[in-house]
């Protein structure tokens, strides 16, 4: 959900700092909210003997662990993420749940994977944060075996996802230092343009490219809504530095802006995404 103008290594700093710790703190809220996307990815993994799966931008490890569980010892799932605190959390979680998943703390766009070592590469909201996506998908292509599958879920644009920008639209008049979104910059909506995404995949060596829209209803408890928008995204980060009066004004304004999504004790919204599929040659 980042919208800060990017420089080299900015994403590494962000996810090893405030954003990474915020996602760890909100893990119990985010995993159920995004579970429909996880189920879509995990359900498409074939459980054949010896299958090796790479989960890119695995964060706190939910999708990696779920995939490892679905393989039931017939294969292995590896998660990779640039965030050291999130990977540490994922490892602890896997150990606690006795999952066979393993994790790498590194940047997937430059990490020296063993060539031709994965049958499937997947990602739930992890591929939009590369500062050089062409280089990243070239590196992932080298790590994939012949006819390996790529399956990723990425957000469509901000216009298609009004829920995701509600907080910043409501808070903007009260937070003049709220940074503006940069088109195509690393962040939540970096893959909004499907023609750009297709060009990246083609240019990095993938073939049989299929990009299709999916719309999935997501939910979270109404009681957790304030925690959601005060911890995560650009508003959450700016509020860390705000004084108490400003914070109170922003919380009131933003909470009211979410009213159309509140249905009793539940918040509902549609996650408008792309389902990206491709293969190695």
C-alpha positions in Angstrom: 0.0 0.0 0.0 3.0 2.2 -0.3 2.9 5.4 -2.3 6.2 7.1 -1.3 8.4 8.2 -4.2 11.0 5.5 -4.7 14.8 5.4 -4.8 17.0 2.4 -5.1 16.7 0.2 -1.9 13.7 2.3 -0.7 11.5 -0.8 -0.6 14.2 -2.7 1.4 14.3 0.1 3.9 10.5 0.4 4.0 9.8 -3.3 4.6 12.6 -3.7 7.1 11.2 -0.7 9.0 7.8 0.7 9.7 5.9 -1.1 7.0 7.2 -4.6 7.9 6.6 -4.2 11.6 3.1 -2.8 10.9 2.2 -5.9 8.8 3.5 -8.2 11.5 1.3 -6.4 14.1 -1.7 -6.7 11.8 -1.0 -10.2 10.6 -4.0 -11.7 12.5 -6.3 -9.2 10.7 -4.7 -9.3 7.2 -4.4 -13.1 6.7 -8.2 -13.7 7.1 -9.0 -10.7 5.0 -6.8 -11.9 2.1 -7.5 -15.6 2.6 -9.7 -15.8 -0.6 -6.7 -14.9 -2.6 -4.5 -17.4 -0.8 -7.0 -20.1 -1.4 -7.0 -19.3 -5.1 -3.3 -19.7 -5.3 -3.0 -22.7 -3.1 -5.9 -24.5 -4.8 -4.2 -24.2 -8.2 -1.0 -26.0 -7.0 -0.7 -29.5 -8.3 0.3 -32.0 -5.6 2.7 -34.1 -7.5 5.8 -35.7 -6.1 8.9 -33.6 -6.0 7.2 -30.3 -6.8 9.2 -27.2 -5.8 7.3 -24.0 -5.3 8.6 -20.4 -4.8 6.4 -17.9 -3.0 7.7 -14.4 -3.9 7.1 -11.5 -1.5 5.9 -14.0 1.1 5.7 -11.6 4.0 4.7 -13.2 7.2 4.4 -16.6 5.5 0.7 -17.4 5.4 0.6 -18.4 1.7 3.9 -20.3 1.9 2.8 -22.3 4.9 -0.6 -23.0 3.3 1.1 -24.3 0.2 3.5 -26.5 2.1 0.5 -27.9 4.0 -1.3 -28.7 0.7 1.7 -30.5 -0.7 1.5 -32.8 2.3 5.2 -33.8 2.1 5.1 -34.5 -1.7 6.9 -31.3 -2.5 8.4 -28.2 -0.9 7.5 -24.5 -0.8 10.1 -21.8 -0.2 9.1 -18.2 0.6 11.4 -15.2 -0.1 11.0 -11.7 1.1 13.2 -8.7 1.5 11.9 -8.0 5.0 14.0 -9.5 7.8 11.4 -9.0 10.6 8.7 -10.5 8.4 10.8 -13.5 7.5 11.8 -14.0 11.2 8.1 -14.0 12.0 7.3 -16.5 9.2 10.0 -18.9 10.3 8.7 -18.8 13.9 5.2 -19.3 12.6 6.2 -22.3 10.5 8.0 -23.9 13.4 5.0 -23.3 15.6 2.6 -24.8 13.0 5.1 -27.6 12.3 5.1 -26.7 8.6 7.8 -27.9 6.2 8.0 -24.5 4.5 11.4 -22.7 4.4 12.2 -19.1 4.0 14.9 -16.9 2.4 15.5 -13.3 3.5 16.6 -11.6 0.2 15.6 -9.5 -2.7 14.0 -11.9 -5.3 15.1 -9.6 -8.2 18.8 -10.2 -7.5 19.0 -13.3 -5.3 21.2 -16.1 -6.8 18.7 -18.9 -7.0 19.8 -22.3 -8.1 19.1 -22.3 -11.9 16.1 -24.3 -13.0 15.1 -25.3 -9.5 11.4 -24.4 -9.3 8.3 -25.9 -10.9 6.0 -23.1 -9.9 6.6 -19.5 -8.9 3.7 -17.7 -7.3 2.9 -14.5 -5.4 0.1 -13.0 -3.4 0.6 -9.2 -3.7 4.4 -9.5 -3.7 5.5 -8.7 -7.2 4.4 -5.0 -7.4 7.3 -3.8 -5.2 10.3 -4.5 -7.4 12.2 -1.3 -8.4 13.3 -3.1 -11.6 10.5 -5.6 -12.4 12.1 -6.6 -15.7 15.2 -7.7 -13.9 13.2 -9.4 -11.3 11.1 -11.5 -13.7 14.3 -12.4 -15.6 15.8 -13.7 -12.4 12.7 -15.6 -11.5 12.6 -17.1 -15.1 16.2 -18.4 -14.6 15.1 -20.0 -11.4 12.3 -21.8 -13.1 12.4 -25.2 -14.8 11.3 -25.9 -18.3 7.5 -25.3 -18.7 7.4 -24.1 -15.1 4.3 -22.1 -14.1 4.1 -18.5 -12.9 0.9 -17.5 -11.0 0.6 -14.2 -9.3 -2.1 -12.0 -7.9 -1.6 -8.2 -8.2 -3.9 -5.3 -7.6 -5.5 -3.5 -10.4 -5.7 0.3 -10.3 -6.8 2.7 -7.6 -10.0 3.5 -9.5 -11.0 -0.2 -9.4 -10.1 -0.3 -5.7 -11.8 2.6 -4.0 -11.7 0.9 -0.6 -7.9 0.8 -0.7 -7.7 4.6 -1.1 -10.5 5.7 1.2 -8.2 6.5 4.1 -5.9 8.7 2.1 -8.7 10.5 0.3 -10.4 11.3 3.6 -7.1 12.2 5.4 -5.6 14.3 2.6 -7.1 17.7 3.7 -5.8 17.1 7.3 -2.4 15.7 6.4 -0.6 18.0 3.9 2.5 15.9 4.1 0.7 12.8 2.7 2.8 11.8 -0.4 1.1 11.5 -3.8 1.0 8.3 -5.8 3.6 7.9 -8.6 2.4 6.1 -11.7 4.2 2.7 -12.2 6.3 3.3 -9.1 6.9 0.3 -6.8 3.8 -0.1 -4.6 0.4 -1.5 -4.4 -0.8 -0.3 -7.9 2.4 -0.7 -9.8 0.8 -3.4 -12.0 -2.4 -1.5 -12.7 -1.7 -1.4 -16.5 -2.0 -4.9 -17.9 -0.2 -4.0 -21.2 2.8 -2.9 -19.1 2.7 -6.1 -17.1 2.5 -8.2 -20.3 5.5 -6.3 -21.8 7.5 -7.0 -18.6 6.7 -10.7 -18.7 7.4 -11.0 -22.4 10.7 -9.1 -22.1 11.9 -11.2 -19.2 11.4 -14.5 -21.0 8.0 -15.8 -20.0 5.5 -17.1 -22.5 1.8 -18.2 -22.7 1.0 -15.0 -20.8 -2.6 -14.7 -19.5 -3.7 -11.6 -17.5 -7.3 -11.7 -16.4 -9.3 -9.6 -13.9 -10.7 -11.1 -10.8 -13.0 -9.5 -8.3 -13.1 -11.1 -4.8 -15.1 -10.0 -1.8 -13.0 -9.5 1.3 -14.1 -8.9 4.9 -12.8 -7.7 8.2 -14.4 -7.0 11.5 -15.8 -3.5 12.0 -14.1 -3.5 15.4 -10.7 -3.8 13.7 -11.3 -1.1 11.0 -9.6 1.8 13.0 -6.6 -0.4 13.6 -6.4 -1.2 9.9 -6.2 2.3 8.6 -4.1 3.8 11.5 -1.4 1.1 11.2 -1.2 0.4 7.5 -0.5 2.3 4.3 0.5 5.9 3.8 -2.0 7.2 6.3 -0.8 4.8 9.0 2.8 5.8 8.4 2.1 9.6 8.5 0.1 9.2 11.7 3.1 7.8 13.5 4.5 11.4 13.4 1.3 13.3 14.0 0.3 15.1 17.2 -2.7 13.8 19.2 -5.1 16.5 18.0 -4.3 15.8 14.3 -4.5 12.1 14.9 -7.9 12.4 16.5 -9.2 14.5 13.6 -7.9 12.1 11.0 -9.3 9.0 12.7 -12.8 10.6 12.9 -12.7 11.8 9.3 -11.4 8.5 7.9 -13.7 6.3 10.0 -16.7 8.2 8.6 -15.5 7.8 5.1 -15.6 4.0 5.5 -19.3 4.0 6.4 -20.4 2.7 3.0 -18.4 -0.4 3.5 -19.7 -1.2 7.0 -22.5 -3.8 7.3 -23.3 -4.3 11.0 -20.2 -5.9 12.6 -18.5 -6.6 9.3 -16.6 -4.5 6.7 -17.0 -5.7 3.1 -15.2 -4.6 0.0 -14.3 -6.0 -3.4 -10.6 -6.6 -4.1 -10.1 -5.9 -7.8 -7.0 -7.7 -9.0 -5.2 -9.3 -11.9 -4.5 -13.0 -12.0 -1.2 -13.3 -13.9 -0.3 -16.7 -15.4 2.7 -17.5 -17.6 5.1 -20.3 -18.4 8.8 -20.7 -19.1 9.7 -21.5 -22.7 
